[in-house]
Amino acid sequence: MPLMVETRIVPGFLVAAPQLRDPNFEGAVVLMIEHANDEGSLGLIINREASVDLSMVIGEMKLDAPLPVNLAEHPPVLCGGPVALERGWVLHSPDWSGPHTRQVEESLSVTSSVDVLQAILVGRGPQKYRFYLGYSGWGPNQLVEEIKSGAWINVPFNVNLIFDVPLRDIWRDALARLGIHPSQLVPTVGDA
């Protein structure tokens, strides 16, 4: 029987259950940003580092930015999901806002335009931020069916999971917030 935790999907996290063997989502924790069962869903994987760094992103985007970028001053670029890997997103504290910023929750905003990146690079951006390339998407009714099948575990939203937990610990920490130790989860194969 799949583990179901009653919580809202947006904003919230989906934690990949051990039986989710899709290489795009194995061990992933996804922050859900949009969900309309009849239209589809959108989220960002918050615990997977991308294969590029910020200097490469800036070079590819041909931004007017001071180079070289001191990578130690910025968090790593993350892979938000397998869809539209050329599209960038920034999750950030709400102390900065631009024309393409929307509030995910009181303590978190998302911007998908270059203006936030430029503000960060010149020291006028948000205090807390994470860069993402790509996103995770589901078609109409797909996500709810995956949750019902036990592929995902709902975890209530907490901004600290995004900004304060090391990447390697996010999956375990998300489960611990529900009182679950990973050893309690048993991968299942097929239907009984």
VOGUPA-967832 format. One record per residue (C-alpha): residue number from 0; residue in one letter; chain; z negated, y negated, x. Coordinates in Angstrom, 1 decimal, decimal comma. Last residue first. Example, Ala and Ser with C-alpha at 12.3 -4.5 7.8 and 13.67 -1.06 7.14 Angstrom:
BEGIN
  num  residuo  cadena      c3      c2      c1
    1        S       A    -7,1     1,1    13,7
    0        A       A    -7,8     4,5    12,3
***
This chain:
BEGIN
  num  residuo  cadena      c3      c2      c1
  191        A       A     5,4     7,8     0,7
  190        D       A     8,0     5,2     1,6
  189        G       A     9,6     4,7     4,9
  188        V       A     7,8     4,1     8,2
  187        T       A     4,4     2,4     8,2
  186        P       A     2,8     0,5    11,0
  185        V       A    -1,0     0,6    10,7
  184        L       A    -3,0    -2,6    10,7
  183        Q       A    -6,7    -2,3    11,4
  182        S       A    -6,0    -2,3    15,1
  181        P       A    -4,7    -5,9    14,7
  180        H       A    -8,2    -7,0    13,7
  179        I       A    -8,3    -8,6    10,3
  178        G       A   -11,0   -11,1     9,2
  177        L       A    -8,4   -13,3     7,5
  176        R       A    -8,7   -16,0    10,2
  175        A       A    -8,6   -13,0    12,7
  174        L       A    -5,0   -12,4    11,5
  173        A       A    -3,9   -15,9    12,5
  172        D       A    -5,8   -15,6    15,8
  171        R       A    -4,0   -12,3    16,7
  170        W       A    -0,6   -13,8    16,1
  169        I       A    -1,4   -17,1    17,8
  168        D       A    -2,9   -15,7    21,0
  167        R       A     0,2   -15,6    23,3
  166        L       A     1,2   -19,1    22,1
  165        P       A    -2,2   -20,6    23,1
  164        V       A    -4,2   -21,9    20,1
  163        D       A    -4,7   -25,7    19,7
  162        F       A    -1,5   -27,2    18,3
  161        I       A     0,0   -24,9    15,7
  160        L       A    -3,1   -22,8    14,8
  159        N       A    -5,1   -25,9    14,7
  158        V       A    -3,0   -27,2    11,8
  157        N       A    -4,6   -24,7     9,4
  156        F       A    -2,5   -23,3     6,5
  155        P       A    -3,7   -20,2     4,7
  154        V       A    -2,4   -16,8     6,0
  153        N       A     0,1   -14,7     4,1
  152        I       A     0,9   -11,3     5,6
  151        W       A     4,6   -10,4     5,9
  150        A       A     6,5    -7,1     5,9
  149        G       A     4,3    -5,6     3,2
  148        S       A     7,0    -4,8     0,7
  147        K       A     5,7    -7,6    -1,6
  146        I       A     6,0   -10,1     1,2
  145        E       A     9,6    -9,0     1,8
  144        E       A    10,4    -9,3    -1,9
  143        V       A     8,9   -12,8    -2,0
  142        L       A    11,0   -13,8     1,0
  141        Q       A    14,3   -12,6    -0,4
  140        N       A    14,1   -14,2    -3,9
  139        P       A    16,9   -16,7    -3,1
  138        G       A    17,9   -16,5     0,6
  137        W       A    15,5   -16,6     3,5
  136        G       A    15,6   -18,9     6,5
  135        S       A    13,9   -19,2     9,9
  134        Y       A    14,7   -22,2    12,1
  133        G       A    16,5   -23,2    15,2
  132        L       A    15,3   -25,1    18,2
  131        Y       A    11,6   -26,2    18,1
  130        F       A     9,6   -28,9    19,9
  129        R       A     5,8   -29,2    19,3
  128        Y       A     3,9   -32,3    18,9
  127        K       A     0,4   -34,0    19,1
  126        Q       A    -0,1   -37,7    19,9
  125        P       A     3,0   -38,8    18,1
  124        G       A     5,7   -40,7    19,9
  123        R       A     5,6   -44,0    21,8
  122        G       A     5,5   -42,7    25,3
  121        V       A     9,2   -43,2    26,2
  120        L       A    10,0   -39,5    25,9
  119        I       A     8,0   -39,1    22,7
  118        A       A     9,9   -41,9    21,0
  117        Q       A    13,3   -40,4    22,0
  116        L       A    12,2   -37,0    20,7
  115        V       A    11,1   -38,6    17,4
  114        D       A    14,4   -40,5    17,1
  113        V       A    16,5   -37,3    17,6
  112        S       A    16,2   -36,2    14,0
  111        S       A    14,5   -33,2    12,4
  110        T       A    11,1   -34,6    11,9
  109        V       A     8,1   -32,6    10,6
  108        S       A     4,7   -33,8     9,7
  107        L       A     1,2   -32,3     9,9
  106        S       A    -2,4   -33,3     9,0
  105        E       A    -1,9   -34,2     5,3
  104        E       A     0,6   -31,3     4,9
  103        V       A     4,3   -30,9     5,5
  102        Q       A     4,9   -34,7     5,5
  101        R       A     8,5   -35,6     6,0
  100        T       A    10,1   -37,5     8,8
   99        H       A    13,8   -38,5     8,8
   98        P       A    13,3   -42,3     8,6
   97        G       A    10,6   -42,2    11,2
   96        S       A     6,9   -41,5    11,3
   95        W       A     4,2   -41,3    14,0
   94        D       A     0,4   -40,8    13,5
   93        P       A     1,2   -37,8    11,2
   92        S       A     0,7   -35,2    14,0
   91        H       A     3,9   -33,4    14,9
   90        L       A     6,3   -30,6    14,3
   89        V       A     9,6   -31,5    15,9
   88        W       A    12,8   -29,9    14,9
   87        G       A    16,1   -29,3    16,7
   86        R       A    19,4   -27,8    15,4
   85        E       A    21,5   -25,9    18,0
   84        L       A    19,8   -22,6    17,2
   83        A       A    21,1   -22,9    13,6
   82        V       A    19,3   -19,8    12,2
   81        P       A    17,5   -17,3    14,5
   80        G       A    14,1   -18,9    14,3
   79        G       A    11,9   -21,7    15,4
   78        C       A    12,4   -20,9    19,1
   77        L       A    10,0   -23,1    21,1
   76        V       A    10,5   -25,8    23,7
   75        P       A     7,4   -25,8    26,0
   74        P       A     4,7   -28,4    25,5
   73        H       A     5,2   -31,7    27,4
   72        E       A     3,6   -33,5    30,4
   71        A       A     4,1   -30,4    32,7
   70        L       A     7,9   -30,7    32,0
   69        N       A     8,1   -34,0    33,9
   68        V       A    11,5   -35,1    32,6
   67        P       A    14,0   -35,9    35,4
   66        L       A    15,2   -38,1    33,9
   65        P       A    14,2   -41,1    31,8
   64        A       A    16,0   -40,7    28,5
   63        D       A    19,3   -41,8    27,0
   62        L       A    20,0   -38,6    25,3
   61        K       A    23,1   -36,5    26,1
   60        M       A    22,0   -33,8    23,6
   59        E       A    22,7   -31,1    26,2
   58        G       A    20,9   -33,0    28,9
   57        I       A    17,9   -33,6    26,7
   56        V       A    17,7   -30,0    25,7
   55        M       A    18,1   -28,8    29,3
   54        S       A    15,3   -31,1    30,4
   53        L       A    13,1   -29,9    27,5
   52        D       A    13,3   -26,2    28,6
   51        V       A    15,6   -23,4    27,5
   50        S       A    14,9   -19,7    26,7
   49        A       A    12,8   -20,6    23,7
   48        E       A     9,1   -19,8    23,5
   47        R       A     7,9   -17,9    20,5
   46        N       A     4,7   -18,6    18,7
   45        I       A     5,3   -21,2    16,0
   44        I       A     8,2   -19,5    14,1
   43        L       A     9,5   -22,3    11,9
   42        G       A    10,0   -22,0     8,1
   41        L       A    12,6   -22,3     5,4
   40        S       A    12,8   -20,6     2,0
   39        G       A    15,4   -19,9    -0,7
   38        E       A    16,8   -21,4    -3,9
   37        D       A    15,3   -19,2    -6,7
   36        N       A    12,1   -18,5    -4,9
   35        A       A    11,6   -22,1    -3,9
   34        H       A     9,9   -22,3    -0,6
   33        E       A    10,0   -25,0     2,1
   32        I       A     7,9   -25,6     5,2
   31        M       A     6,5   -22,2     6,0
   30        L       A     4,9   -21,9     9,4
   29        V       A     6,0   -18,5    10,8
   28        V       A     3,9   -16,3    13,0
   27        A       A     6,0   -13,8    14,8
   26        G       A     5,1   -10,4    16,3
   25        E       A     8,5    -8,9    15,5
   24        F       A    10,5   -11,7    13,7
   23        N       A    13,9   -11,9    15,4
   22        P       A    13,6    -8,4    16,7
   21        D       A    13,5    -7,1    13,1
   20        R       A    10,8    -4,4    13,3
   19        L       A     8,5    -5,6    10,6
   18        Q       A     6,2    -2,5    10,4
   17        P       A     3,5    -4,3    12,5
   16        A       A     3,2    -7,1     9,9
   15        A       A     4,7   -10,4    10,8
   14        V       A     2,3   -13,2    10,0
   13        L       A     3,5   -15,8     7,4
   12        F       A     1,8   -19,1     7,6
   11        G       A     1,0   -21,7     5,0
   10        P       A     2,3   -24,9     3,5
    9        V       A     3,9   -23,6     1,5
    8        I       A     3,3   -19,9     0,7
    7        R       A     0,3   -20,4    -1,4
    6        T       A    -2,4   -17,8    -1,0
    5        E       A    -3,4   -14,4    -2,3
    4        V       A    -3,5   -11,9     0,5
    3        M       A    -1,4    -8,8     0,1
    2        L       A    -1,7    -5,8     2,5
    1        P       A     1,0    -3,4     1,5
    0        M       A     0,0     0,0     0,0
***
